[in-house]
């Protein structure tokens, strides 16, 4: 059963293999650069290269996946708003941050209108919206 405390998802090869390995290689390079005077430059460059590979991998992975998913979350919000209220969300959507829109998807159809109104009137943060959800609707597909 998904809820606020367990909704985050991990991708084992990335989070538990690639990231620790790259962190280890960066630390190894720095340690070797400090301890090995003869090949200090080579180990320093190894560390810099390892860091660049890590940075590039993180940015590309996140940028493409999240950019696409954010568009889908907005479309889901528009569709749900139309289904529940019978009108387009053009007037409402610009008044909400993306975080608020993303948080509202965890609410069931009964609680969605109340949380939407609170988000608009009181400016509830995404975290406050998620913590207010009583009947959590799981999102098992988000990367």
NORMOJO-V459425 format. One line per field, one symbol per residue. burial: 1 if it has 24 or more other ideal C-beta (glycine too) atoms within 12 Angstrom, else 0. A space follows every 50 residues. Layout:
burial = ???
This chain:
burial = 00000010000000000000010011001000000000000010011001 00010000000000000000001101110110000000100110010001 1111111000110011011100010100110110011010000
